Amino acid sequence: MKGFNGLIKAYQFVHMLESYYHQRKAWKDAKEARIARQRAEQLAAQQVAAMLSANPSGQLGTAQLNDEDALRHGGLL
């Protein structure tokens, strides 16, 4: 019976170490997720600022890519 109790205690100890490992891994993943979210929010803010500076009215209207009339009017053709 004494050997069996020792085996149970050893199993509990290993299980405790494994639990601590998984907890530390979860904390690290959460930290990385917070950093990624902050970066994404900063990038989104930069994109909004760039869009507003490119078109301050906030309306895109009927703009088209490679519009020959607009390119001629702008002196690019």
C-alpha positions in Angstrom: 0.0 0.0 0.0 2.9 2.3 0.8 4.3 2.0 -2.8 0.9 2.7 -4.2 0.6 5.9 -2.2 4.0 7.0 -3.5 2.9 6.3 -7.0 -0.2 8.4 -6.6 1.8 11.3 -5.1 4.3 11.1 -8.0 1.4 11.2 -10.5 -0.2 14.2 -8.6 3.2 16.0 -8.7 3.6 15.5 -12.4 0.0 16.5 -13.0 0.6 19.7 -11.0 3.7 20.5 -13.1 1.8 19.9 -16.3 -1.0 22.2 -15.1 1.5 25.0 -14.3 3.0 24.6 -17.8 -0.4 24.9 -19.5 -1.3 27.9 -17.3 2.0 29.7 -18.2 1.4 28.9 -21.9 -2.2 30.3 -21.7 -0.8 33.5 -20.1 1.8 33.8 -22.9 -0.9 33.3 -25.6 -3.1 35.9 -23.9 -0.2 38.4 -23.9 0.5 37.8 -27.6 -3.2 38.2 -28.4 -3.3 41.5 -26.6 -0.2 42.7 -28.5 -1.7 41.6 -31.8 -5.0 43.4 -31.0 -3.1 46.6 -30.1 -1.2 46.4 -33.4 -4.4 45.8 -35.4 -6.1 48.7 -33.7 -3.1 51.0 -34.5 -3.1 49.9 -38.1 -6.8 50.4 -38.4 -6.4 53.9 -37.0 -3.6 54.7 -39.4 -5.7 53.4 -42.3 -8.7 55.6 -41.3 -6.4 58.6 -41.0 -5.0 57.9 -44.5 -8.4 57.5 -46.0 -9.6 60.7 -44.4 -6.6 62.7 -45.6 -7.0 61.3 -49.1 -10.7 62.1 -49.1 -11.6 64.5 -46.3 -15.3 64.6 -47.1 -15.6 60.9 -46.4 -17.5 60.4 -49.7 -16.0 58.5 -52.5 -18.6 59.4 -55.1 -18.3 57.8 -58.5 -14.5 57.6 -58.5 -13.1 55.0 -60.9 -9.6 53.6 -61.5 -8.0 54.6 -64.8 -10.7 57.1 -65.6 -9.3 58.7 -68.7 -11.3 62.0 -68.2 -10.0 62.3 -64.7 -6.5 61.5 -65.7 -6.6 64.1 -68.5 -8.1 66.7 -66.1 -5.3 66.0 -63.7 -2.7 66.4 -66.4 -1.6 62.8 -66.2 -2.4 62.0 -69.8 
